[in-house]
């Protein structure tokens, strides 16, 4: 596993990215403490319930509107669901694609998804979280999804517990 090897090397960019700030005495587990929740760290530290995160992504998947209120313009939603770049991510140590502010599954040379982390639709977008969590919006199917757990899993991408739920949702539709 590329990520595990890179993370184990204290001089690697991966290790430095996932162990900063360096003064956390509890290591990665300290990210799950009230002291860190109260701190401000740009690009990390999003805190939500699974229900709240699923509602957020459902709103994005359904035109940016919820309960009669519109929160995002169509143009903004288009930026979120448009693949802007893809390739090997040197921090996550895997192929990844990105839209404006979100992750997407990469496409192969034929324009087909080469991974189905964010469901089956090519325009689905979302984000992974530390320990295996996942949230995404699928505007083609109107699906908002969130999976959060109380115990972190090893690795950087969500594993079978999470991906099995995503698969079941698409099999049921």
GIDA-V280848 format. One record per residue. N is the residue number from 0. RES is the residue in three letters. PHI is phi in degrees with one decimal (none if undefined). PSI is psi in radians with two decimals (999 if undefined). BURIAL is b if it has 9 or more other C-alpha atoms within 8 Angstrom, else e. Layout:
n=N res=RES phi=PHI psi=PSI burial=BURIAL
n=N res=RES phi=PHI psi=PSI burial=BURIAL
This chain:
n=0 res=UNK phi=none psi=2.06 burial=e
n=1 res=UNK phi=-60.0 psi=-0.79 burial=e
n=2 res=UNK phi=-62.1 psi=-0.82 burial=b
n=3 res=UNK phi=-61.4 psi=-0.74 burial=e
n=4 res=UNK phi=-63.7 psi=-0.79 burial=e
n=5 res=UNK phi=-67.1 psi=-0.69 burial=b
n=6 res=UNK phi=-65.0 psi=-0.59 burial=b
n=7 res=UNK phi=-70.0 psi=-0.32 burial=e
n=8 res=UNK phi=-88.7 psi=1.89 burial=e
n=9 res=UNK phi=-62.6 psi=-0.27 burial=e
n=10 res=UNK phi=-93.8 psi=-0.06 burial=e
n=11 res=UNK phi=-79.3 psi=2.71 burial=b
n=12 res=UNK phi=-61.7 psi=-0.65 burial=e
n=13 res=UNK phi=-61.1 psi=-0.86 burial=b
n=14 res=UNK phi=-60.7 psi=-0.80 burial=b
n=15 res=UNK phi=-63.5 psi=-0.68 burial=b
n=16 res=UNK phi=-65.3 psi=-0.66 burial=e
n=17 res=UNK phi=-94.5 psi=0.00 burial=e
n=18 res=UNK phi=-122.1 psi=0.45 burial=b
n=19 res=UNK phi=-113.2 psi=2.48 burial=e
n=20 res=UNK phi=-67.9 psi=2.56 burial=e
n=21 res=UNK phi=-71.5 psi=-0.25 burial=e
n=22 res=UNK phi=-90.6 psi=0.34 burial=e
n=23 res=UNK phi=-81.7 psi=1.86 burial=b
n=24 res=UNK phi=-64.4 psi=-0.44 burial=e
n=25 res=UNK phi=-92.3 psi=0.10 burial=e
n=26 res=UNK phi=64.4 psi=-2.58 burial=e
n=27 res=UNK phi=-60.0 psi=-0.60 burial=e
n=28 res=UNK phi=-61.7 psi=-0.43 burial=e
n=29 res=UNK phi=-68.4 psi=-0.33 burial=b
n=30 res=UNK phi=-61.1 psi=-0.37 burial=b
n=31 res=UNK phi=-102.3 psi=0.79 burial=e
n=32 res=UNK phi=-129.6 psi=2.66 burial=e
n=33 res=UNK phi=-57.6 psi=-0.58 burial=e
n=34 res=UNK phi=-60.6 psi=-0.77 burial=e
n=35 res=UNK phi=-75.5 psi=-0.64 burial=b
n=36 res=UNK phi=-57.5 psi=-0.59 burial=b
n=37 res=UNK phi=-80.0 psi=-0.28 burial=e
n=38 res=UNK phi=-80.6 psi=2.88 burial=e
n=39 res=UNK phi=-112.4 psi=2.05 burial=e
n=40 res=UNK phi=-128.4 psi=1.88 burial=e
n=41 res=UNK phi=-57.2 psi=2.37 burial=e
n=42 res=UNK phi=77.8 psi=-0.03 burial=e
n=43 res=UNK phi=-141.2 psi=2.88 burial=e
n=44 res=UNK phi=93.5 psi=0.29 burial=b
n=45 res=UNK phi=-64.0 psi=2.29 burial=e
n=46 res=UNK phi=-122.7 psi=2.26 burial=e
n=47 res=UNK phi=-158.1 psi=2.84 burial=e
n=48 res=UNK phi=-85.8 psi=2.80 burial=e
n=49 res=UNK phi=-61.2 psi=-0.70 burial=b
n=50 res=UNK phi=-63.9 psi=-0.79 burial=e
n=51 res=UNK phi=-64.3 psi=-0.74 burial=e
n=52 res=UNK phi=-67.7 psi=-0.71 burial=b
n=53 res=UNK phi=-62.8 psi=-0.70 burial=b
n=54 res=UNK phi=-64.2 psi=-0.69 burial=b
n=55 res=UNK phi=-60.6 psi=-0.86 burial=b
n=56 res=UNK phi=-68.8 psi=-0.56 burial=b
n=57 res=UNK phi=-63.7 psi=-0.69 burial=b
n=58 res=UNK phi=-62.4 psi=-0.77 burial=b
n=59 res=UNK phi=-64.8 psi=-0.64 burial=b
n=60 res=UNK phi=-72.6 psi=-0.28 burial=b
n=61 res=UNK phi=-119.3 psi=0.85 burial=b
n=62 res=UNK phi=78.6 psi=0.24 burial=b
n=63 res=UNK phi=76.5 psi=0.26 burial=b
n=64 res=UNK phi=-117.7 psi=2.44 burial=b
n=65 res=UNK phi=-148.6 psi=2.32 burial=b
n=66 res=UNK phi=52.1 psi=0.69 burial=e
n=67 res=UNK phi=81.5 psi=-0.03 burial=e
n=68 res=UNK phi=-109.9 psi=2.42 burial=e
n=69 res=UNK phi=-101.4 psi=2.22 burial=e
n=70 res=UNK phi=-108.2 psi=-0.34 burial=e
n=71 res=UNK phi=-137.4 psi=2.46 burial=b
n=72 res=UNK phi=-74.3 psi=2.73 burial=e
n=73 res=UNK phi=-55.7 psi=-0.75 burial=e
n=74 res=UNK phi=-60.3 psi=-0.72 burial=e
n=75 res=UNK phi=-65.0 psi=-0.75 burial=e
n=76 res=UNK phi=-63.1 psi=-0.65 burial=b
n=77 res=UNK phi=-63.1 psi=-0.70 burial=e
n=78 res=UNK phi=-63.0 psi=-0.68 burial=b
n=79 res=UNK phi=-66.1 psi=-0.55 burial=b
n=80 res=UNK phi=-104.1 psi=0.18 burial=b
n=81 res=UNK phi=-107.3 psi=2.13 burial=b
n=82 res=UNK phi=-67.3 psi=2.08 burial=b
n=83 res=UNK phi=-99.0 psi=-0.54 burial=e
n=84 res=UNK phi=-157.0 psi=2.71 burial=e
n=85 res=UNK phi=-156.1 psi=2.76 burial=b
n=86 res=UNK phi=155.8 psi=-2.92 burial=e
n=87 res=UNK phi=-75.5 psi=2.14 burial=e
n=88 res=UNK phi=-89.8 psi=2.04 burial=b
n=89 res=UNK phi=-74.7 psi=-0.23 burial=e
n=90 res=UNK phi=-91.4 psi=-0.84 burial=e
n=91 res=UNK phi=-78.4 psi=-0.29 burial=e
n=92 res=UNK phi=62.1 psi=0.72 burial=b
n=93 res=UNK phi=-159.1 psi=2.92 burial=e
n=94 res=UNK phi=-69.8 psi=2.41 burial=b
n=95 res=UNK phi=-149.4 psi=2.67 burial=b
n=96 res=UNK phi=-123.0 psi=2.70 burial=b
n=97 res=UNK phi=-136.6 psi=2.47 burial=b
n=98 res=UNK phi=-105.9 psi=-2.85 burial=b
n=99 res=UNK phi=-76.1 psi=1.70 burial=b
n=100 res=UNK phi=90.5 psi=-0.03 burial=e
n=101 res=UNK phi=-137.5 psi=2.87 burial=b
n=102 res=UNK phi=-95.0 psi=2.72 burial=b
n=103 res=UNK phi=-141.6 psi=2.80 burial=b
n=104 res=UNK phi=-72.7 psi=2.46 burial=b
n=105 res=UNK phi=-71.0 psi=2.75 burial=b
n=106 res=UNK phi=-105.6 psi=2.62 burial=b
n=107 res=UNK phi=-85.3 psi=-3.05 burial=e
n=108 res=UNK phi=-64.6 psi=-0.32 burial=e
n=109 res=UNK phi=-95.4 psi=0.12 burial=e
n=110 res=UNK phi=79.4 psi=0.24 burial=e
n=111 res=UNK phi=-100.3 psi=2.61 burial=e
n=112 res=UNK phi=-62.4 psi=2.33 burial=b
n=113 res=UNK phi=-97.3 psi=-0.08 burial=e
n=114 res=UNK phi=-149.9 psi=2.65 burial=e
n=115 res=UNK phi=-122.1 psi=0.73 burial=e
n=116 res=UNK phi=-64.0 psi=-0.73 burial=e
n=117 res=UNK phi=-99.1 psi=0.65 burial=b
n=118 res=UNK phi=83.2 psi=-2.91 burial=b
n=119 res=UNK phi=-91.3 psi=-0.38 burial=e
n=120 res=UNK phi=-78.5 psi=2.41 burial=b
n=121 res=UNK phi=-65.9 psi=-0.45 burial=e
n=122 res=UNK phi=-91.9 psi=0.01 burial=b
n=123 res=UNK phi=-65.7 psi=2.47 burial=b
n=124 res=UNK phi=-143.8 psi=2.72 burial=b
n=125 res=UNK phi=179.1 psi=-2.54 burial=b
n=126 res=UNK phi=-158.3 psi=2.53 burial=b
n=127 res=UNK phi=-86.9 psi=2.87 burial=b
n=128 res=UNK phi=-133.1 psi=2.81 burial=e
n=129 res=UNK phi=-54.9 psi=2.28 burial=e
n=130 res=UNK phi=90.0 psi=0.03 burial=b
n=131 res=UNK phi=111.3 psi=0.12 burial=b
n=132 res=UNK phi=-76.4 psi=2.83 burial=b
n=133 res=UNK phi=-154.2 psi=2.43 burial=b
n=134 res=UNK phi=-140.2 psi=2.46 burial=b
n=135 res=UNK phi=-157.8 psi=2.84 burial=b
n=136 res=UNK phi=-118.6 psi=2.38 burial=b
n=137 res=UNK phi=-120.0 psi=1.65 burial=b
n=138 res=UNK phi=-66.8 psi=-0.43 burial=b
n=139 res=UNK phi=-68.6 psi=-0.58 burial=e
n=140 res=UNK phi=-109.2 psi=-0.09 burial=e
n=141 res=UNK phi=69.4 psi=0.54 burial=b
n=142 res=UNK phi=-105.5 psi=2.30 burial=b
n=143 res=UNK phi=-114.4 psi=2.32 burial=b
n=144 res=UNK phi=-135.9 psi=2.49 burial=b
n=145 res=UNK phi=-146.4 psi=2.41 burial=b
n=146 res=UNK phi=-133.7 psi=2.03 burial=b
n=147 res=UNK phi=-127.7 psi=2.56 burial=b
n=148 res=UNK phi=-131.5 psi=2.85 burial=e
n=149 res=UNK phi=-87.7 psi=-0.28 burial=e
n=150 res=UNK phi=-126.5 psi=2.20 burial=e
n=151 res=UNK phi=-66.7 psi=2.59 burial=e
n=152 res=UNK phi=-103.7 psi=2.68 burial=e
n=153 res=UNK phi=-70.7 psi=2.62 burial=e
n=154 res=UNK phi=101.2 psi=3.11 burial=b
n=155 res=UNK phi=-106.5 psi=-0.50 burial=b
n=156 res=UNK phi=-101.4 psi=2.63 burial=e
n=157 res=UNK phi=-56.3 psi=2.59 burial=b
n=158 res=UNK phi=-108.1 psi=-2.84 burial=e
n=159 res=UNK phi=-57.1 psi=-0.67 burial=e
n=160 res=UNK phi=-58.3 psi=-0.78 burial=e
n=161 res=UNK phi=-75.3 psi=-0.88 burial=b
n=162 res=UNK phi=-65.2 psi=-0.50 burial=b
n=163 res=UNK phi=-64.6 psi=-0.65 burial=e
n=164 res=UNK phi=-67.4 psi=-0.73 burial=e
n=165 res=UNK phi=-61.0 psi=-0.82 burial=b
n=166 res=UNK phi=-57.4 psi=-0.76 burial=b
n=167 res=UNK phi=-63.5 psi=-0.66 burial=e
n=168 res=UNK phi=-62.8 psi=-0.76 burial=e
n=169 res=UNK phi=-74.9 psi=-0.52 burial=b
n=170 res=UNK phi=-69.0 psi=-0.57 burial=e
n=171 res=UNK phi=-77.0 psi=-0.41 burial=e
n=172 res=UNK phi=-85.7 psi=999 burial=e
